[in-house]
Amino acid sequence: MGKRRRAVERKGRGQLAVGAVAAVAVVGGTLAVYSLHGGASDDRTAATADHKAVKKGPLTAAEVRKAATAFLTAWQGGQDGRAAAATDDPGAARTALTGYHKDAHLTDITLTGGKRSGATVPFGVKATVSYKGTAKPLAYSSKLTVVRRAEDGEPVVGWRPSVLHPDLEEGDRLVTGPAGTPPIKAVDRAGGELTAEKDPSLGTVLDGLREKYGKTAGGRAGIELRIVRKAPDGGKSADGGKAKEKTPDKTLVTLAEGTPGTVRTTLDPVLQAKAEQQVLSKAKSSVVLLRASTGEILAVANQNHGFDVALQGSLAPGSTMKIITSTLLFEKNLASPDKPHPCPKYSSYGGWKFQNDDKFSIDGGTFKASFARSCNTAFISQAKKLDNGDLTGVAQQVYGLGRNNWSIGVPSLDGSVPVQSGAQMAASLIGQGGVRMNPLNMASVVATAKTGVFHQPYLVAPSVDHRTLAKADRTMSASVRAQLKEVLQYTASAGTAAEAMAGLGPDDGAKTGSAEVDNQDKPNGWFTAWKGDLAGAGVVQAGGHGGDTAGPIVAALLRAGS
């Protein structure tokens, strides 16, 4: 979209690296392990400062080395109290460190430091997971950051659960024992097994499938070291939708295999493989492909394999939101594809001055031309004719968005189109303001535009667990559907999506988008399109214009499925 101006151990617990007792030091910015004779008891605590002035100012390299060494030496030596006292939250740190040994059954700990960067010190962890005669190694990398303690300014480790393990968040625990949820064997629609090794984007999806279906799929639990996630608070969304979903537990080490139950998904093996391949072409890219007539999810992939942006992301969708806004304008007879429609260089509303990309204008053009070229001001100019809740109404009632009631089979976000006023309402019309979406949502949007009916996306058929899929309040009128099809097809053949969609017509349609993000040099690039009964959407964060970044990824999947 265009820019706008804002008004705006001793053995058994800590492995000896060298000598009888090990300590960790930082040498030349790098941590090293060296031998040390003697030592303090586990219950030693820090002495109270004698009325000294509170230290202030930036941490020196020596202070960072001293604080990091004190914490890591104590942790490696199994001195939980001493390690905790070397942090800014001794209570929370001691609880976590004690659980590391007692609940996670981790022994023989060796810490190896990396090169310091400012106040941050990375380090490697090697340990042994031991449970009832079975043991396996564990290795991972983490980091700590040194801060000044509030009461005296002394340098200490800033405590956070991720110091202990990078995947730990507040309220999470490391536990070794019988897995609470039996494992599953997830399969695609053709019966082929889905694995994180073969399909790396599906790691969080597989965790989610196990969390939801493990206890009912017929499997038997194994013995694992896993991260047990904090339970949600049980509350519902502000609009009364579904209760918050628990983040799936994460298995780190399997000591004894359980017997998995089988869970069949809607994923297509060919299209999933293609999606995995395509996201490798662009950093921070994510994509989803659906069957438009049913909502079946055929492929989902992310270039980054941590957080699942494709299904759970919450990003401004930029000009792809104009599909929903156009639906609103068509319903209110404020626009029609071939009728003249203003597209000035600038348009102001609510104290904000909005502009088009490169400040272009279209003189004497039609709405179809403005949509195809992604003219922001063509939409901003209509804000004065709209009520604050109009866009939210269409998004919820026609597109099934923003009610937090989708149940796709794994955790997902259902989009958000809040009621806003003034400049923020106008910005929402072009996919900025408070509007938030992910590729799953936008694939569903273009599928609804194509079919005229909202079909809630799903990864596991509702017949598996007899759940009810979300429904929209109403279908799109035949007239509005025809107008949307016309502008989307024109954009695919002669507008900003034409290059990416070349050769895919005639039964196709598309919309590009670029969403500005504060403190980001390039916008997030969005692209959503249909071809036949396939509907897809993708985003490339900080990639630039959607037609050049996300467009080729989505188009490649549409071609592969045609």
C-alpha positions as CSV (number, residue, x, y, z in Angstrom):
1,M,0.0,0.0,0.0
2,G,1.0,3.6,-0.2
3,K,2.5,5.7,2.5
4,R,0.7,8.0,4.8
5,R,1.9,10.8,7.1
6,R,1.1,10.3,10.7
7,A,-0.1,13.0,13.0
8,V,1.6,10.7,14.6
9,E,27.9,-31.0,39.6
10,R,30.2,-32.7,41.2
11,K,29.5,-35.7,39.3
12,G,25.8,-36.7,38.9
13,R,24.5,-33.1,38.7
14,G,27.2,-31.0,37.0
15,Q,29.8,-32.6,34.7
16,L,33.4,-31.7,35.5
17,A,34.8,-30.2,32.4
18,V,38.4,-30.1,33.8
19,G,39.6,-31.1,37.2
20,A,37.7,-31.8,40.4
21,V,35.3,-28.9,40.3
22,A,34.7,-26.8,37.2
23,A,34.2,-23.1,36.8
24,V,33.3,-21.0,33.8
25,A,35.1,-17.9,32.8
26,V,35.1,-15.4,30.0
27,V,38.4,-14.9,28.3
28,G,38.7,-12.3,25.5
29,G,34.9,-12.2,25.2
30,T,34.7,-16.0,25.0
31,L,33.6,-18.3,27.8
32,A,36.0,-21.0,28.7
33,V,35.9,-23.8,31.3
34,Y,38.9,-24.1,33.8
35,S,39.7,-26.2,36.9
36,L,39.1,-24.7,40.3
37,H,39.9,-26.3,43.7
38,G,37.4,-25.9,46.6
39,G,33.9,-24.4,46.3
40,A,31.0,-23.1,48.2
41,S,27.9,-24.9,49.4
42,D,24.7,-24.9,47.3
43,D,23.0,-22.7,49.9
44,R,25.4,-19.8,49.7
45,T,23.7,-16.6,49.0
46,A,24.9,-13.2,47.9
47,A,26.0,-10.8,50.7
48,T,24.1,-7.6,51.3
49,A,25.8,-4.5,50.1
50,D,27.0,-2.1,52.9
51,H,25.2,1.1,52.1
52,K,27.0,1.5,48.8
53,A,25.8,3.9,46.2
54,V,23.8,2.2,43.5
55,K,25.9,1.5,40.5
56,K,24.8,3.0,37.2
57,G,25.8,3.4,33.7
58,P,26.6,0.9,30.9
59,L,28.0,-2.5,31.9
60,T,31.7,-3.0,31.3
61,A,33.1,-6.1,29.7
62,A,34.6,-7.1,33.1
63,E,31.2,-6.8,34.8
64,V,29.5,-8.9,32.1
65,R,32.3,-11.6,32.4
66,K,32.1,-11.7,36.2
67,A,28.3,-12.0,36.3
68,A,28.1,-14.6,33.5
69,T,30.9,-16.6,35.1
70,A,29.3,-16.6,38.6
71,F,25.9,-17.9,37.2
72,L,27.2,-20.5,34.8
73,T,29.8,-21.9,37.2
74,A,27.2,-22.4,39.9
75,W,24.6,-23.9,37.5
76,Q,27.2,-26.3,36.1
77,G,28.2,-27.2,39.6
78,G,24.7,-28.1,40.7
79,Q,24.6,-25.1,43.1
80,D,21.1,-24.0,42.4
81,G,20.9,-21.5,45.2
82,R,24.1,-19.8,44.3
83,A,23.2,-19.7,40.6
84,A,19.8,-18.2,41.5
85,A,21.5,-15.5,43.7
86,A,23.5,-14.4,40.6
87,T,20.3,-13.4,38.9
88,D,17.8,-10.5,39.3
89,D,15.0,-12.9,40.3
90,P,16.5,-15.5,42.7
91,G,13.1,-17.0,43.6
92,A,12.0,-17.8,40.1
93,A,15.5,-18.8,39.0
94,R,15.9,-21.3,41.9
95,T,12.5,-22.9,41.2
96,A,13.4,-23.4,37.6
97,L,17.0,-24.6,38.2
98,T,15.7,-27.1,40.9
99,G,13.1,-28.3,38.4
100,Y,15.9,-28.7,35.8
101,H,17.4,-31.5,38.0
102,K,14.4,-32.9,39.9
103,D,11.6,-32.7,37.3
104,A,13.5,-32.9,34.0
105,H,16.1,-35.5,35.4
106,L,19.0,-33.7,33.7
107,T,22.5,-34.6,35.0
108,D,26.1,-34.4,33.8
109,I,25.8,-30.8,32.8
110,T,28.5,-29.2,30.8
111,L,28.4,-25.5,29.8
112,T,30.5,-24.1,27.0
113,G,30.5,-20.4,26.3
114,G,30.6,-18.5,23.1
115,K,31.7,-15.0,22.2
116,R,30.2,-12.2,24.2
117,S,28.2,-9.5,22.4
118,G,27.7,-6.5,24.6
119,A,25.9,-7.7,27.7
120,T,24.7,-10.9,26.0
121,V,26.7,-14.2,26.4
122,P,25.7,-17.2,24.3
123,F,26.5,-20.7,25.6
124,G,26.1,-24.4,24.7
125,V,24.6,-27.0,27.0
126,K,25.3,-30.7,27.1
127,A,23.5,-32.9,29.6
128,T,22.2,-36.4,30.1
129,V,18.5,-37.2,30.5
130,S,18.2,-40.1,32.9
131,Y,14.9,-41.8,33.9
132,K,14.5,-45.2,35.5
133,G,17.6,-46.7,34.0
134,T,17.3,-45.2,30.6
135,A,19.5,-42.3,29.5
136,K,20.0,-40.2,26.4
137,P,22.1,-37.1,25.6
138,L,20.7,-33.6,25.2
139,A,22.5,-30.7,23.6
140,Y,21.3,-27.2,22.8
141,S,22.4,-23.6,22.7
142,S,21.1,-20.7,24.8
143,K,22.1,-17.3,25.9
144,L,22.0,-14.9,28.9
145,T,22.0,-11.2,29.3
146,V,23.6,-9.3,32.1
147,V,21.7,-6.4,33.7
148,R,22.1,-4.2,36.7
149,R,20.3,-5.3,39.8
150,A,17.7,-2.7,40.7
151,E,18.6,-2.3,44.4
152,D,22.3,-1.9,44.1
153,G,23.3,-1.8,40.5
154,E,25.4,-4.9,40.7
155,P,25.7,-6.9,37.5
156,V,23.6,-10.0,37.5
157,V,22.0,-12.3,35.0
158,G,18.6,-11.0,33.8
159,W,16.4,-14.0,34.6
160,R,14.0,-15.4,32.1
161,P,13.0,-19.0,31.5
162,S,14.7,-19.0,28.1
163,V,18.1,-18.8,29.8
164,L,17.5,-22.4,30.9
165,H,16.3,-23.5,27.5
166,P,15.5,-21.2,24.5
167,D,12.0,-22.7,24.0
168,L,10.8,-22.1,27.6
169,E,8.4,-19.3,28.2
170,E,6.8,-17.9,31.4
171,G,4.9,-20.7,33.2
172,D,6.5,-23.6,31.1
173,R,8.2,-26.5,32.8
174,L,10.8,-29.1,31.7
175,V,9.5,-32.6,32.7
176,T,10.8,-36.1,32.0
177,G,8.5,-39.0,32.4
178,P,5.5,-40.7,30.8
179,A,4.2,-38.3,28.2
180,G,0.9,-36.9,29.1
181,T,-0.3,-37.3,25.6
182,P,0.4,-40.4,23.4
183,P,2.2,-39.8,20.2
184,I,0.5,-39.7,16.9
185,K,1.3,-40.6,13.3
186,A,0.0,-37.8,11.2
187,V,-0.7,-38.8,7.5
188,D,-1.6,-36.7,4.5
189,R,-4.7,-37.3,2.4
190,A,-3.0,-40.1,0.5
191,G,-1.9,-41.9,3.7
192,G,1.8,-40.9,3.6
193,E,3.3,-40.1,6.9
194,L,4.1,-36.5,7.7
195,T,7.3,-35.8,9.6
196,A,9.1,-32.7,10.7
197,E,12.2,-34.1,9.0
198,K,10.5,-34.4,5.6
199,D,8.2,-31.4,6.0
200,P,10.1,-29.0,8.3
201,S,7.3,-26.4,8.2
202,L,5.0,-28.9,10.0
203,G,6.8,-29.1,13.3
204,T,4.4,-26.9,15.2
205,V,1.4,-28.4,13.2
206,L,2.4,-31.9,14.3
207,D,2.8,-30.7,17.9
208,G,-0.7,-29.3,17.7
209,L,-2.2,-32.4,16.2
210,R,-0.7,-34.5,19.0
211,E,-2.0,-32.1,21.6
212,K,-5.6,-32.3,20.3
213,Y,-5.9,-35.9,19.0
214,G,-3.2,-37.9,20.9
215,K,-5.5,-39.1,23.6
216,T,-8.3,-40.2,21.2
217,A,-6.3,-41.6,18.3
218,G,-5.6,-45.0,20.0
219,G,-1.9,-44.5,20.9
220,R,0.1,-45.3,24.0
221,A,2.4,-42.7,25.7
222,G,6.1,-43.1,25.8
223,I,8.8,-41.7,28.1
224,E,10.0,-38.2,27.0
225,L,11.7,-35.0,28.1
226,R,9.3,-32.3,27.1
227,I,8.4,-28.8,27.6
228,V,5.0,-28.7,29.4
229,R,3.4,-25.5,28.4
230,K,1.5,-23.2,30.7
231,A,-2.2,-23.8,30.7
232,P,-4.3,-20.9,29.3
233,D,-6.2,-18.8,31.8
234,G,-9.5,-20.3,30.6
235,G,-10.9,-17.0,29.5
236,K,-12.6,-16.3,26.2
237,S,-12.0,-13.6,23.6
238,A,-13.5,-10.2,24.1
239,D,-16.2,-11.0,21.6
240,G,-17.2,-14.2,23.4
241,G,-15.6,-16.6,21.0
242,K,-13.8,-19.9,21.7
243,A,-11.7,-20.3,24.8
244,K,-8.0,-19.6,24.4
245,E,-6.1,-22.7,23.2
246,K,-3.1,-24.1,25.1
247,T,0.1,-24.0,23.2
248,P,1.1,-27.6,22.4
249,D,3.8,-29.2,24.6
250,K,7.1,-29.8,22.8
251,T,9.1,-33.1,22.9
252,L,12.9,-32.5,23.3
253,V,14.1,-36.1,23.8
254,T,12.3,-39.5,23.5
255,L,13.7,-42.0,25.9
256,A,11.2,-44.8,25.2
257,E,8.9,-44.8,22.2
258,G,5.2,-44.9,22.7
259,T,2.7,-46.4,20.3
260,P,1.3,-43.7,18.0
261,G,-2.3,-43.4,16.9
262,T,-3.0,-42.3,13.4
263,V,-4.5,-38.9,12.5
264,R,-5.4,-38.2,8.9
265,T,-5.1,-34.6,7.6
266,T,-6.3,-32.9,4.4
267,L,-2.7,-32.0,3.3
268,D,-1.9,-33.0,-0.3
269,P,1.6,-34.6,-0.5
270,V,2.6,-33.0,-3.8
271,L,1.4,-29.6,-2.9
272,Q,2.9,-29.7,0.6
273,A,6.3,-30.6,-0.9
274,K,5.9,-27.8,-3.4
275,A,5.1,-25.3,-0.6
276,E,8.1,-26.4,1.4
277,Q,10.3,-25.9,-1.7
278,Q,8.8,-22.5,-2.5
279,V,9.2,-20.9,0.9
280,L,12.9,-21.6,0.7
281,S,13.1,-19.0,-2.0
282,K,12.3,-16.0,0.2
283,A,13.3,-15.3,3.8
284,K,10.4,-15.0,6.3
285,S,7.9,-16.3,3.8
286,S,4.7,-18.2,4.6
287,V,2.0,-19.7,2.4
288,V,-1.3,-21.6,2.7
289,L,-3.3,-23.3,-0.1
290,L,-7.0,-24.3,0.3
291,R,-9.7,-26.1,-1.7
292,A,-12.0,-23.1,-2.2
293,S,-15.2,-25.1,-2.3
294,T,-14.7,-27.0,0.9
295,G,-12.0,-25.2,3.0
296,E,-9.7,-28.2,3.1
297,I,-6.1,-27.1,3.8
298,L,-3.9,-28.6,1.1
299,A,-0.6,-27.1,2.0
300,V,1.0,-24.9,4.7
301,A,4.6,-23.8,4.9
302,N,6.9,-21.3,6.6
303,Q,10.5,-20.5,5.8
304,N,11.1,-20.0,9.5
305,H,10.3,-23.2,11.4
306,G,9.5,-21.7,14.9
307,F,6.4,-19.7,15.2
308,D,3.7,-20.7,12.6
309,V,3.0,-17.4,10.9
310,A,0.9,-19.2,8.2
311,L,-1.7,-20.3,10.7
312,Q,-1.2,-18.2,13.7
313,G,0.4,-15.0,12.5
314,S,-1.2,-11.6,13.2
315,L,0.0,-9.1,10.6
316,A,-1.5,-6.2,8.8
317,P,-2.6,-7.6,5.4
318,G,-2.2,-4.4,3.4
319,S,-4.1,-4.0,0.1
320,T,-5.3,-7.7,0.1
321,M,-7.8,-6.3,2.6
322,K,-9.3,-4.4,-0.3
323,I,-11.2,-7.6,-1.3
324,I,-13.3,-7.2,1.9
325,T,-13.5,-3.4,1.6
326,S,-14.7,-3.8,-2.1
327,T,-17.4,-6.2,-0.9
328,L,-18.6,-3.5,1.4
329,L,-18.5,-0.8,-1.2
330,F,-20.4,-3.0,-3.7
331,E,-23.0,-3.8,-1.1
332,K,-23.5,-0.1,-0.4
333,N,-23.5,0.8,-4.1
334,L,-20.5,3.1,-3.5
335,A,-18.5,1.5,-6.3
336,S,-19.0,-0.6,-9.4
337,P,-16.2,-2.1,-11.6
338,D,-16.8,-0.1,-14.7
339,K,-18.1,3.1,-13.2
340,P,-15.8,6.2,-12.8
341,H,-14.2,6.3,-9.4
342,P,-11.7,8.8,-7.9
343,C,-8.1,7.9,-7.4
344,P,-6.3,11.1,-6.5
345,K,-2.7,11.4,-5.4
346,Y,-3.7,12.1,-1.9
347,S,-6.8,11.7,0.3
348,S,-7.2,12.8,3.9
349,Y,-9.4,11.5,6.7
350,G,-9.4,11.8,10.4
351,G,-6.4,14.1,10.4
352,W,-4.2,11.7,8.4
353,K,-3.1,12.3,4.8
354,F,-3.0,9.1,2.8
355,Q,-1.2,8.6,-0.5
356,N,-0.7,6.0,-3.2
357,D,2.5,4.1,-3.8
358,D,4.9,6.5,-5.6
359,K,2.1,9.1,-5.3
360,F,0.4,8.0,-8.5
361,S,-3.1,9.1,-9.5
362,I,-5.6,7.9,-12.1
363,D,-7.5,10.6,-13.8
364,G,-10.9,9.6,-15.1
365,G,-10.4,6.0,-14.2
366,T,-12.9,3.3,-13.1
367,F,-13.1,1.4,-9.8
368,K,-11.7,-1.7,-11.6
369,A,-8.7,0.3,-12.7
370,S,-8.1,1.6,-9.2
371,F,-8.5,-1.9,-7.7
372,A,-6.1,-3.5,-10.2
373,R,-3.4,-0.9,-9.6
374,S,-4.1,-0.9,-5.8
375,C,-5.1,2.7,-5.5
376,N,-5.3,3.5,-1.8
377,T,-7.1,6.8,-2.1
378,A,-9.9,5.2,-4.1
379,F,-10.8,3.5,-0.8
380,I,-9.9,6.3,1.7
381,S,-12.1,8.7,-0.2
382,Q,-15.1,6.5,0.7
383,A,-14.5,6.6,4.4
384,K,-16.7,9.6,5.0
385,K,-19.7,7.6,3.6
386,L,-19.2,4.6,6.0
387,D,-20.0,3.9,9.6
388,N,-17.3,2.8,12.0
389,G,-18.6,-0.8,12.2
390,D,-19.4,-1.4,8.6
391,L,-16.1,-3.1,7.7
392,T,-16.2,-5.2,10.8
393,G,-19.7,-6.3,9.9
394,V,-18.8,-7.5,6.4
395,A,-15.7,-9.3,7.6
396,Q,-17.6,-11.2,10.3
397,Q,-20.9,-11.7,8.6
398,V,-19.7,-12.6,5.0
399,Y,-16.1,-13.8,5.5
400,G,-16.4,-15.5,8.9
401,L,-13.5,-13.5,10.3
402,G,-12.7,-12.0,13.7
403,R,-15.0,-14.1,15.9
404,N,-12.3,-16.4,17.2
405,N,-14.5,-19.5,16.5
406,W,-12.5,-21.4,13.8
407,S,-11.6,-24.9,14.7
408,I,-9.2,-26.2,12.1
409,G,-7.7,-29.1,14.0
410,V,-4.6,-27.2,15.4
411,P,-4.2,-23.8,17.0
412,S,-4.9,-20.9,14.6
413,L,-5.9,-17.3,14.6
414,D,-9.0,-16.2,12.8
415,G,-8.1,-12.7,11.9
416,S,-9.1,-9.4,13.5
417,V,-11.1,-6.5,12.1
418,P,-12.0,-4.4,15.1
419,V,-14.4,-1.5,15.0
420,Q,-12.3,1.7,14.7
421,S,-12.9,5.4,14.2
422,G,-11.3,8.3,12.5
423,A,-8.1,7.8,10.7
424,Q,-7.7,4.3,12.0
425,M,-11.0,3.3,10.4
426,A,-9.9,4.7,7.1
427,A,-6.5,2.9,7.4
428,S,-8.4,-0.4,8.0
429,L,-10.0,0.0,4.6
430,I,-6.6,-0.6,3.0
431,G,-5.4,-3.3,5.4
432,Q,-3.6,-1.1,8.0
433,G,-4.8,0.3,11.3
434,G,-5.9,-2.5,13.6
435,V,-6.6,-5.1,11.0
436,R,-4.6,-8.3,11.5
437,M,-4.5,-11.4,9.3
438,N,-2.3,-14.4,8.3
439,P,-2.0,-16.4,5.1
440,L,-4.7,-18.8,6.3
441,N,-7.2,-16.0,6.7
442,M,-6.4,-14.4,3.4
443,A,-6.6,-17.7,1.5
444,S,-10.1,-18.1,3.0
445,V,-11.0,-14.5,2.0
446,V,-10.1,-15.1,-1.7
447,A,-11.9,-18.5,-1.6
448,T,-15.0,-16.8,-0.2
449,A,-14.8,-14.1,-2.9
450,K,-14.5,-16.8,-5.5
451,T,-17.4,-19.0,-4.3
452,G,-19.6,-16.4,-2.6
453,V,-19.8,-18.7,0.5
454,F,-17.5,-18.9,3.5
455,H,-16.2,-22.4,4.1
456,Q,-14.2,-22.5,7.4
457,P,-10.7,-23.9,6.6
458,Y,-9.7,-27.2,8.3
459,L,-6.7,-29.4,8.5
460,V,-8.5,-32.4,10.1
461,A,-12.0,-33.3,8.9
462,P,-14.7,-32.4,11.5
463,S,-16.0,-36.0,11.3
464,V,-12.9,-37.2,13.1
465,D,-13.9,-35.6,16.4
466,H,-17.4,-34.5,15.6
467,R,-16.6,-30.8,16.0
468,T,-18.7,-28.0,14.5
469,L,-17.1,-25.7,11.9
470,A,-17.7,-22.0,12.0
471,K,-20.3,-20.5,9.7
472,A,-20.8,-17.0,8.4
473,D,-24.1,-15.2,9.0
474,R,-24.9,-14.8,5.3
475,T,-23.7,-15.6,1.8
476,M,-22.6,-13.0,-0.7
477,S,-25.2,-11.8,-3.2
478,A,-24.8,-12.9,-6.8
479,S,-24.3,-9.3,-7.9
480,V,-21.5,-8.6,-5.4
481,R,-19.8,-11.9,-6.2
482,A,-19.8,-11.1,-9.9
483,Q,-18.3,-7.7,-9.3
484,L,-15.6,-9.1,-7.1
485,K,-14.8,-11.8,-9.6
486,E,-14.5,-9.1,-12.3
487,V,-12.0,-6.9,-10.4
488,L,-10.0,-9.8,-9.2
489,Q,-9.7,-11.3,-12.7
490,Y,-8.7,-8.0,-14.1
491,T,-6.0,-7.6,-11.5
492,A,-4.7,-11.1,-12.4
493,S,-4.6,-10.3,-16.1
494,A,-3.7,-6.6,-16.3
495,G,-3.0,-5.3,-12.8
496,T,-0.3,-5.6,-10.1
497,A,-0.7,-9.4,-10.0
498,A,-0.4,-10.0,-13.8
499,E,3.3,-10.9,-13.8
500,A,3.0,-13.6,-11.1
501,M,-0.3,-15.0,-12.6
502,A,0.9,-15.1,-16.2
503,G,-0.5,-18.2,-18.0
504,L,-2.8,-19.2,-15.2
505,G,-6.1,-17.8,-16.6
506,P,-8.8,-17.6,-17.5
507,D,-10.5,-18.9,-14.3
508,D,-8.3,-17.0,-11.9
509,G,-8.2,-13.9,-9.8
510,A,-5.7,-12.2,-7.5
511,K,-4.8,-9.3,-5.3
512,T,-1.5,-8.0,-4.2
513,G,-0.7,-6.1,-1.0
514,S,2.1,-4.3,0.8
515,A,1.8,-3.5,4.5
516,E,4.0,-0.9,6.2
517,V,5.5,-1.9,9.5
518,D,7.1,0.6,11.9
519,N,10.9,0.4,12.0
520,Q,11.1,-1.9,9.0
521,D,12.8,-0.7,5.8
522,K,10.6,-2.7,3.4
523,P,6.9,-3.5,3.7
524,N,5.5,-7.0,4.2
525,G,4.5,-8.3,0.8
526,W,1.2,-10.1,0.5
527,F,-0.5,-12.0,-2.3
528,T,-3.7,-13.9,-2.5
529,A,-5.2,-15.6,-5.5
530,W,-7.4,-18.4,-6.8
531,K,-7.2,-20.7,-9.8
532,G,-10.1,-23.1,-10.4
533,D,-11.0,-24.6,-7.1
534,L,-7.7,-23.7,-5.5
535,A,-7.2,-20.6,-3.3
536,G,-4.0,-19.5,-1.7
537,A,-2.3,-16.7,0.1
538,G,1.2,-15.8,1.2
539,V,3.3,-13.2,2.9
540,V,7.0,-12.3,2.8
541,Q,7.8,-10.2,5.9
542,A,10.0,-7.2,5.1
543,G,10.2,-8.5,1.5
544,G,8.7,-5.6,-0.4
545,H,5.9,-5.5,-2.9
546,G,3.6,-8.6,-2.8
547,G,3.5,-9.1,-6.5
548,D,7.3,-9.6,-6.6
549,T,7.7,-11.5,-3.4
550,A,4.8,-13.6,-2.2
551,G,3.2,-13.6,-5.7
552,P,5.6,-16.2,-7.3
553,I,5.2,-18.5,-4.3
554,V,1.4,-18.6,-4.4
555,A,1.3,-18.8,-8.2
556,A,3.7,-21.7,-8.2
557,L,1.3,-23.7,-5.9
558,L,-1.7,-22.8,-8.1
559,R,0.2,-24.1,-11.1
560,A,1.3,-27.3,-9.3
561,G,-2.3,-28.0,-8.3
562,S,-3.9,-27.2,-11.7
